[in-house]
């Protein structure tokens, strides 16, 4: 578990918030499919998120510290489909966006993941039109990285950050 000033991050479980995000027409626009996911697709996705923890790192559910039953979204670093790279992922449900939760949670996850010593570089990928997500990645200290091809889609922007020098 990770704690920040306002948030608690705990590893995902099979019954988490992904359905609210992945079935939402607006939020799913910026996910790989570009449209709402079916229940079976969501279940497969969640199962992969839970199983990813066998690698020693993965995705977290974002909870409000003051009201820990309130799930705001998710964030985490996972190995991408191109197994050379790991990338950070995050999404915040409607009604909780624009309050800095995604940045606060993603920053904590980057620090945590780098502290494990498994990564020298972490990537971030966003749909080019998703300026809010790109702004978060840049605020995290990421720079455009045209050398890495993590997902084979032309409408994506890839950024990366190196592990801070200790």
C-alpha positions as CSV (number, residue, x, y, z in Angstrom):
1,X,0.0,0.0,0.0
2,X,1.1,3.6,-0.8
3,X,-0.1,6.7,1.0
4,X,0.1,10.3,-0.2
5,X,-1.2,13.5,1.3
6,X,-4.8,12.8,0.1
7,X,-4.8,9.2,-1.2
8,X,-4.3,5.6,-0.4
9,X,-3.2,3.3,-3.2
10,X,-3.7,-0.4,-2.8
11,X,-3.0,-3.2,-5.3
12,X,-6.0,-4.0,-7.6
13,X,-8.3,-6.8,-6.8
14,X,-10.8,-8.6,-9.1
15,X,-13.8,-6.5,-8.0
16,X,-12.4,-3.1,-8.5
17,X,-13.3,0.1,-10.3
18,X,-12.3,-0.9,-13.9
19,X,-16.0,-1.4,-14.9
20,X,-17.0,2.2,-14.1
21,X,-14.1,3.5,-16.2
22,X,-13.9,1.0,-19.1
23,X,-17.6,1.0,-19.8
24,X,-17.9,4.8,-19.8
25,X,-18.2,6.2,-23.3
26,X,-16.2,9.3,-22.5
27,X,-13.4,7.7,-20.5
28,X,-12.9,4.8,-22.9
29,X,-12.2,7.1,-25.8
30,X,-8.7,7.4,-24.5
31,X,-8.2,3.7,-23.8
32,X,-6.7,1.3,-26.4
33,X,-10.1,0.2,-27.8
34,X,-11.4,3.8,-28.1
35,X,-15.0,2.7,-27.1
36,X,-16.7,1.1,-24.1
37,X,-15.6,-2.4,-23.2
38,X,-17.9,-5.4,-22.7
39,X,-18.2,-7.1,-19.4
40,X,-16.1,-10.0,-20.6
41,X,-13.4,-7.7,-21.9
42,X,-13.3,-5.9,-18.6
43,X,-13.1,-9.1,-16.6
44,X,-10.1,-10.3,-18.8
45,X,-8.5,-6.9,-18.3
46,X,-8.9,-7.0,-14.5
47,X,-7.6,-10.5,-14.3
48,X,-4.5,-9.5,-16.2
49,X,-4.0,-6.5,-13.8
50,X,-4.2,-8.8,-10.7
51,X,-1.9,-11.4,-12.3
52,X,0.7,-8.8,-13.2
53,X,1.5,-8.5,-9.5
54,X,3.4,-11.8,-9.8
55,X,6.2,-9.6,-11.4
56,X,6.6,-7.7,-8.2
57,X,4.9,-4.5,-9.3
58,X,1.6,-3.4,-10.9
59,X,-1.5,-1.4,-10.7
60,X,-3.2,0.2,-7.7
61,X,-6.7,1.4,-7.0
62,X,-6.8,5.1,-5.9
63,X,-8.8,5.7,-2.7
64,X,-9.5,8.9,-0.9
65,X,-7.7,8.9,2.4
66,X,-10.6,10.7,4.2
67,X,-13.1,8.2,2.9
68,X,-11.3,5.0,1.9
69,X,-14.3,3.3,0.6
70,X,-14.5,5.9,-2.3
71,X,-12.6,4.5,-5.3
72,X,-11.5,7.3,-7.6
73,X,-9.7,5.3,-10.3
74,X,-6.5,3.4,-10.9
75,X,-2.8,3.9,-11.6
76,X,0.2,1.7,-12.0
77,X,3.2,0.7,-13.9
78,X,3.0,-2.6,-15.9
79,X,5.0,-4.4,-18.6
80,X,3.5,-3.3,-22.0
81,X,2.6,-5.5,-24.9
82,X,6.1,-4.8,-26.2
83,X,7.9,-6.7,-23.4
84,X,11.0,-4.4,-23.5
85,X,9.0,-1.6,-21.9
86,X,7.0,-0.8,-18.9
87,X,4.5,2.1,-18.9
88,X,2.5,4.0,-16.4
89,X,-1.3,3.9,-16.7
90,X,-4.0,5.9,-14.9
91,X,-7.6,6.8,-15.2
92,X,-9.9,8.8,-12.9
93,X,-13.7,8.3,-12.9
94,X,-16.0,11.1,-14.0
95,X,-16.7,13.6,-11.2
96,X,-13.2,13.2,-9.7
97,X,-11.2,14.6,-12.6
98,X,-9.4,17.9,-12.5
99,X,-8.5,17.7,-8.8
100,X,-4.9,16.5,-9.2
101,X,-5.6,12.9,-8.1
102,X,-4.2,11.3,-11.2
103,X,-0.9,13.3,-10.9
104,X,-0.6,12.7,-7.1
105,X,-1.2,9.0,-7.5
106,X,1.0,8.6,-10.6
107,X,3.9,10.4,-9.0
108,X,3.7,8.1,-6.0
109,X,3.6,5.0,-8.2
110,X,6.6,6.2,-10.3
111,X,8.6,6.7,-7.1
112,X,7.5,3.4,-5.7
113,X,8.3,1.5,-8.9
114,X,11.7,3.0,-9.4
115,X,12.5,2.2,-5.7
116,X,12.1,-1.5,-6.4
117,X,15.2,-1.4,-8.6
118,X,13.6,-3.2,-11.6
119,X,13.4,-0.2,-14.0
120,X,15.9,2.4,-15.3
121,X,13.3,4.0,-17.5
122,X,9.5,4.1,-17.4
123,X,7.3,5.2,-20.3
124,X,4.0,7.0,-20.6
125,X,1.7,6.7,-23.6
126,X,-1.4,8.9,-24.4
127,X,-3.7,9.5,-27.3
128,X,-2.3,12.7,-28.9
129,X,-5.7,14.5,-28.5
130,X,-5.7,13.7,-24.7
131,X,-3.9,16.9,-23.6
132,X,-4.9,16.3,-20.0
133,X,-3.0,13.0,-19.9
134,X,0.0,14.3,-21.8
135,X,0.2,17.3,-19.4
136,X,0.2,14.9,-16.4
137,X,3.0,12.8,-18.0
138,X,5.0,16.0,-18.7
139,X,4.4,17.2,-15.1
140,X,5.8,13.9,-13.9
141,X,9.0,14.8,-15.7
142,X,8.6,12.8,-18.8
143,X,9.9,13.9,-22.2
144,X,8.8,12.9,-25.7
145,X,10.5,9.6,-26.6
146,X,10.1,8.8,-30.3
147,X,12.6,5.9,-30.2
148,X,10.3,3.6,-28.2
149,X,7.4,1.9,-29.9
150,X,5.3,0.5,-27.2
151,X,1.9,0.3,-28.9
152,X,1.6,0.1,-32.6
153,X,-0.9,3.0,-33.1
154,X,-0.1,6.2,-35.0
155,X,-2.3,8.4,-32.8
156,X,-0.3,7.9,-29.6
157,X,2.4,10.0,-28.1
158,X,5.1,8.2,-26.1
159,X,7.1,9.9,-23.3
160,X,9.6,8.5,-20.8
161,X,11.5,9.3,-17.7
162,X,14.8,7.9,-16.4
163,X,15.2,6.6,-12.9
164,X,16.4,9.5,-10.7
165,X,20.0,9.5,-9.7
166,X,20.4,8.6,-6.1
